[in-house]
Each structure stands twice: as C-alpha cells, then as structure tokens.
Amino acid sequence: MRAAKVRDAAYRMRHHVLNMGEAQGQGYVGQALGAADMLAAVYADQLHFRADDPHWDGRDRFLLSTGHYAIGLYAALAEAGIVDVAELDTYGSDESRLPMSGMASYTPGMEISGGSLGHGLAVAVGMALGLRHQGNGARVINFLSDGELDEGSTWEAAMGASHHRLGNLVAMVDINALQADGPTEGVLRTEPVSDKWAACGWHVQRVDGNDIDELLRAFDEIDRSSPEQPSVILCDTKVGKGVPLLETREKAHFMRIDADEWQICRDQLTEGACA
C-alpha cells in the first residue's frame, strides 16, 4: 500500500512534467522524469510538512541543489498540495511563481535558490547544524546530482557533515550519468563514488533510483543507522524514465521536443503504467 501510494504519485508527477514542458516546448524534462521516483518517495512518504503552512518550523527541509530540476519539484509540490495543480500551467511564464530554475523567493515550499552547482550540500549542512542547535528534530534532505560531485565544495560539505555528526542530514544523489558537457564518466570520473562518501564518514547506500521499493527500503535503513552519522542515498536513474521516446534521445540534457511529440510522450507514459 505504501509503495503503491508513492508509485501513483510518481506517475502523476511525470504527467505534470510533460504538461509543463509542453508550455515551453523544451527544458530539463528528461531529468525530471528520471528523478520523479526519488521526489515521490520524499514527498509522498518521508517528508514532514504542512501543505497550508510551508514555513512551519517543524517541517523537514528539502533542498533542491540542482535548480534546473525545478520542473520536477513543482510536480512534487503540486502532488503534495503546496502548489495548486492549475498553477503548473504558468510554468516558465512571465510573472509566474514557477520559473524554469528554482527560486526560493518565488515558490512556496522551495527552500533554496538552486543554480550554479555545488552549493546545496553546504547550505544543507548549515541548516542541519542550525536545527540541532535549536533543538528542532526536523531533518534536512538535500537533492544533488552526480554532476555536483565534480565540485570541491560538495566534498568539503560532506566532510563537514561527518565532522559535526549530522545524523539529521540525508543527501540524495541523482546519478543519471549525464551532464551538459556529455556523459559524466567522460567529463570527470567520480567512481568509485560509494567508497568516496564512505571515506568522508557517511552512511552509504546505492539503489536503483527508479525502483520505489528500493528507495523506501533505503529510507527505512537510515532510520536504523547511527543517529550521529549523515546518510547518502546514491540513486542510479534513467533520463526520460517512463517515456521510451525520450529515454533513447541522444541530446537529453536540455531537450527540445517537437509539438507533435508531446502526446506521444503522454501515451507512452500511460501505456507503460498499464503494462
């Protein structure tokens, strides 16, 4: 029942992503489809929040370090009831609260403004440390990408989190093996990535990021881990997941999708869910 709830949320989120993407005809649709299961696991199962009070002090903080994934987070916020589904139609438009790159000053439920990669985990460390000093039991969940593992600031933050024993911090890394400059392995090889996080003192798990059951088991394992150790879930995902037309597209980092292809994408998503 629990997994089915998350799976249904991920399916609806992917439809939201396609609807928003069609308004612009292009964008980071592939990443959002690939990360939908990760975001659904967080918002439909893990995160403590109040939809009618996004600034509630007791909320868990979800930080989207990869600001260009905002289209995926908007879909999650809509499913969570923080943003009205009808507002998704304004995505990327002038005066919209849903710009193409995430901006905390515009969007309810958006904790930080993402953009230049490598900043999110450092902010998450500061937030987690601050919450602990306040005696606030909320968690901080930071979503980052494998591309951000190229940034030295990410590893400084990782070491800082371990040093401060931030058991209230969880990092989720979307490993889709793709960056703006090409395949991640060819830009800057980060493997063996599990060993590197472990060496920094983190509790490490690596899962199929498009498998709801594996994601939920990973979060359950975190609950059983040391309360003084930060945790990272390394999630292998597929760009365009759920839409074969986009899964096989060569130029997938920033996609241009023809007007006649959007309905094909929706049909394929629906067919896959029914299979």
N, C-alpha and C positions, 0 to 999 in steps of 0.2 A: 504493500500500500504506500509506504514511504517513498520507495523508488519510483512507483508509478506516478505519484504526485510531481516529483521532480522531472520525470521524463515528459509528462504532459506540458509542464511549464516551459521546458526547453523547446518543445515542438512549437508552441505558440510564439515563443520569443523569436524563433527563426522566421516565422511568418511576419512578425513585426519588422524584423531586419529587412526582409525583402520589400515590404511596403515602403519603409523609409528610404531604402536605397533607390527605389524607382523614382522617387520625387527628385533625386539629383541625377539619376542615370549612371552614377559611378560612386566609388568610395571604397571604404575598407569593409566591404561586405564579407569577403572571404574570411577575414579574421574573426568577425562577429559570429558567423555561422560555426566556425571551428571552436570558438570558446563558449558557445551557448550552454553546453552541458556543465561547464565549470561554473558559469554565472548562475545557472538554475540551481545547482547544488548549494550554492551560497545563499541565495535569496529565498528559495523555496524550502530550505531545510535547516540552514545553520545560523543565519543572521538574526540577532535580536534587535528589533526596531519597532517603531510606531509609525505606520503609514501617514497618519494625520499630524505627526509631530516629528519631522525629520531631524530636528536639533535636540531631541530628548537626550538628556545627559547620560542615561543608562544604556544607550544604544551601542551595539558593536559598530566599529568604524570599518567601512570597506573603501579602500583607496585604489583607484584606477590609475596606476602609474602611466600606463600606455594610453595617453589621451586620445589617440586616433581610434581606439576601440570603443569610443563613446556610443556609437550606434548600437553596440551590443549591450552596454549598460543601460541605455534608455529603454531598451526592450525589457530588461530585467526590472527596472524601476516601474514600468507600466504594469508588469505582471504582479509586482508587489503592492500596487495601489498607491505608490508615492507620486507617480505622474499619471494623468488621465490618458487612457489609450488614444483618445481622439486627438490629443496634443501631439502625438507622434507624427501626424500629418504635416506638422510645421518644421520637421527636421531640416536643419541646414538653411532655413529661410531667414530673410531679414527680420530682425526683432524677435526671433524665436528664442525660447529658453533652452533649446536643444541644438546648440551649434555642432559643427562637424567634429571639432576637437573639444574634449570635456573642459568645462569652465565652472568652478565651484560657485562663482558669483552669480551664475545664471540659473543653475538647475537644482531643484530640490533633491536632496539625497546625494549630491555629488560632493564628496568630502574635500578633494583637492583638484587643482587645475593641472591636468597632465599635458605633456608636450614633449620637450626635449627629454630623451630617455635617460634613466639613471638617477632620478630624483626621488621616486616614490618610496623606495625602501628606507632611505634616510629619514624621510618625513614620518614614515610608519614607526621607526624606532623611537623618534622623539615623542610621538603620540602615545605609544605603548608605555614608555617611561613616565610620561606625564600622568597617564591614567593610574599607574601604580602608585605614584606619589600622592595622588588624590584619594587613594583608597577605593577607586572605581574598578569594579570587577569586569568591565567590558573588555572585549577582545578587539584587536586590530587585524584585519585581513588585507594584505597587500597583493594586488594582482599585478604581475610584471611579465615581461616577455623574455624569450631566450636572447633576443637582440640586446636587451639591457644587461645581459651578463658580459657583454663586451666592455661595459663601463666600469672603471675603477671605483667609482663612488658606490656602486652596488656592493662590492666586496668589502669596502670599508664599513658600510652599514651592517653587512652580515656579521662581521667580526664584532662590531659594537653591540649588536643584539645579543650575541652569545656572552660577551663580557658582562653585560648588565643582567643576564639571566632572565630574559624577557619571555617567559612562558605564555604571556598573553598575546604573543605575536605569531601570526601564521602568514607565510608567503606562499602564493600560488604562481608557478611559472608556466606560462603557455609556451610549450616547445613545439612550434609548428615548422621549425627548420627553414624558415623563410624570413628574409629581411629585404629592405628596399634595394640593397645593392646585390641581392641574389641569395642563393642558399646559405644558411648560417654557417655550415661547415667550411664553405669557401671564403667567407668574409673574415671570420675569426673563430677557429675551432675551440669549443668550450668543453668538449668531453675529455675526461670522464667527469661529468657535471655532478653526479651524486657524490663522488668522493670529495669534490671541492667544497660542497656545502657541509659535508660531514667534518671535514678538516677545520671548518670555521666554527664547529661546535653545535650544529643544528641537528635536530631530529629529522631524518630524511626519508621520504617515500617517493617512489616513482610509479606512476599509474598511467593507464590509458585514459586520457582526459576526455574522451568521447564515450566512456563507459560509466554510466551513472552508478552502478553497483560498486565499482572500484573507487569512485570518488567518495561515496558515502562511507565505505569501509575505511578509507584514509582518514576522514574526519573522526570517525569513531576511535581509530588508533591514536590520534592526537589526544583525545580525552583520557587515554590510558597512559600517556607518556609523562615524562618528568614535568612537574609544574614550573620548573625553573629553566626550561630549555625551549628556545624558539623552534618552530616547526616549519618545514617547507614541503609542499607537495609539487613534485615535478610532473607536469601533465603533457604527455605526448598527444598532440591533436592534429587533425587534418584540415587544412584550409578549405573552406567551402563545404564543410561536412553536412551531409544530408541532401545535397544538390549535385548530382553527378556532373552536370554541365559545368559547374564551377570548380568541382574537385579536380578536374582534369585540365583546367585552364592554365596555360604556361605563365602568363603575366598575371599573377594573382595577388601581389601586394596591394596595389591600388587598382581595382577593377573597373573597366568600362564595360557596361552591359547594354547591349542593343535593346531598343524599345520592344521588339518582338520576342525577346528572350525572357522577360520577367515572368510572364505567365507560364512559360516552360519551366522555369525555376520553381514556381509555386506547385505546379502539377507534379514535378519530380519529388518535391518535399512531401507532398501528400501521399504519393504512391509509396515512397519509402517507409512512411509511418504505418501504412496499411499492410505492408508486406509481412 
